[in-house]
Amino acid sequence: MLQREGQVRIPSGCAIAAVTDRSGARFSGMDIIDCIALMHDRSNGLGGGFAAYGIYPEYRDLFAFHIFYDDNDARIKTEEFLFRHFDIETFEQIPTRKVKSIHQAPLIWRYFGVVPQSKIKKNDFDEEEYTARCVIRINNSIPGAFVFSSGKNMGAFKAVGYPEDVGEYYMLDEYKAHTWTAHGRFPTNTPGWWGGAHPFTLLDWSIVHNGEISSYDANRRYIEQFGYKCNLQTDTEVITYLFDLLVRRQGLTLETAAKILAAPEWDAIDRMPEAEREIYTALRVVYASALINGPFSILVGSKHGLLALNDRLKLRSLITAEKGTKTFFASEESAIRVICPEPEKIMAVEGGTPIFIPFAEVQD
Amino acid sequence: MTLMAGKRSFRDLNAEIRAALETENCVRVENVNGQRYMGAGLSKGKRLEIYGTPGNDMAAYLDGGALEVFGNGQEAIGNTMGGGSVTVHGHVGDTLGYAMRDGEIFVEKRAGSRAGIHMKEFEAMQPVVVIGGIVGAFLGEYMAGGTLIVLGLENEYDQPVVGAHCATGMHGGRIFIRGAFPTENVSEHISVLEPNEKDRADLERHVRVYCERFGKDFDAIMREPFHKLVPTTSRPYANLYTPN
């Protein structure tokens, strides 16, 4: 079985980046690879990954599962589970290219399927809740199987390696997406494993993260009360589940969720007009355990759009730029300029101030 | 001499720059794309001209040399620099002049968060940072000495002139801010004063250099009043854990 990360902290350097076209126009993975490649020195070859939205228009209404298997035994057990719980329309090995620096690859498969109507009627919850529970079940009960992507019309691609090599390995130049996010990882205390690379996903959520979460255990204890299992021993996982809980299950907006994770300081709340003060006071009290402390810059993809968020004390660099209908994010300005030399607007993402780019309808 | 940076690694590029500066006093580098540590430790009499976007820790440990950037800078420019001059015709990222000990930095436009973090001074070593635009959060954090000047020109996205937590933990040196700024963004233990006569003279001297380098109107800039921020105590955290 692939070695999963142990019970150690992972301080990270890391690089993150994203490009989105709010017109919904789709473009290949070349730009995001060039962008993250420029920040090569921020990672150390122990993890790279991408999330791409709008890549499977022909299967837009089907859940797309990307799964790592240690061996065929894990695959057979997982497929037996998947075919029992979903109507799987098609499945295949995810095509990869030979890349010298990428080795010890697990078996990598993808499956497109729908939730059978009978299952929803029987279980009294919707297809997303059903699917999320199935994903958590596979990841926790089938040894050697790991679902690393489970949204519709989106997919995560990740591996142990430098991000530009991971992009080449998964042939991302041959996919078209309206939104790409990327991560280059710098774990220092553990070997790093394929599942531990970013992005971390659940359903259509994907998170790439530069930083470390000092409130991880408080957040983990909170989120596990709602049925999530944090067993990857990496802090980013918990952010994914917090967004899923707050937005999908509890119906808050992404911006409100961002203001819970990176809540305004009490001093700032004291200065707000009364109505606003009451709302933010209530959010901080009710969701005290969802507050994320520590340095972080994150890019959150979902079916709603792309969200960028920095910790309140602005302990990580994150730059955003605009050109035409495209918006760019990267840990360093040079990484944006290498794919967009003349942006119309370029500025830092301020601490605790979310930037949200809603998605348009995807153009085929 | 002119070198091309392209996407070369910072190691190769900096080795070539250092080799060129053995024989030349001025080297120009074009098409720079995020290469780190450019001009690190550059000594007196040497000059580096950078076109593009130099990477993090540019001019770290600068030792009397001069850097001029035609483009925007990134994070930690002038990290622990001990002397010399940095000029940026554009904006810069976070932690400008990190723990800077002497020399001068002039930035035409805005700076990110934590500009002037832990700047220090000692006797004749009096570092100066002049920022033409606005600044992000934590300006002058833990500042122990030196002079930070924020002019607040070209506020293109209509942000506050200084961000939150300005001068947190500041216990030495002085910050000058031109025009109105949100006083609630200034930390406790900081006095906001009118500049005295010596301050005015220092300000005029530094602003004049800023105007010469970037072709700005000195009189127009100086017409707006400045405020001076100084710490009320040299030990802001003396009673934090163990009240004396």
Chai-1 contact restraints between the chains, C-beta under 6 A:
chainA,res_idxA,chainB,res_idxB,connection_type,confidence,min_distance_angstrom,max_distance_angstrom,comment,restraint_id
A,L38,B,G34,contact,1.0,0.0,6.0,A-B,restraint_1
A,K314,B,S113,contact,1.0,0.0,6.0,A-B,restraint_2
A,K314,B,A137,contact,1.0,0.0,6.0,A-B,restraint_3
A,S317,B,E75,contact,1.0,0.0,6.0,A-B,restraint_4
A,S317,B,G93,contact,1.0,0.0,6.0,A-B,restraint_5
A,S317,B,D94,contact,1.0,0.0,6.0,A-B,restraint_6
A,E332,B,G34,contact,1.0,0.0,6.0,A-B,restraint_7
A,E332,B,Q74,contact,1.0,0.0,6.0,A-B,restraint_8
A,E333,B,T53,contact,1.0,0.0,6.0,A-B,restraint_9
A,E333,B,N72,contact,1.0,0.0,6.0,A-B,restraint_10
A,E333,B,Q74,contact,1.0,0.0,6.0,A-B,restraint_11
A,S334,B,N33,contact,1.0,0.0,6.0,A-B,restraint_12
A,S334,B,G34,contact,1.0,0.0,6.0,A-B,restraint_13
A,S334,B,T53,contact,1.0,0.0,6.0,A-B,restraint_14
A,R337,B,T53,contact,1.0,0.0,6.0,A-B,restraint_15
A,V338,B,N33,contact,1.0,0.0,6.0,A-B,restraint_16
A,M347,B,Y157,contact,1.0,0.0,6.0,A-B,restraint_17
A,A348,B,G112,contact,1.0,0.0,6.0,A-B,restraint_18
A,G351,B,A137,contact,1.0,0.0,6.0,A-B,restraint_19
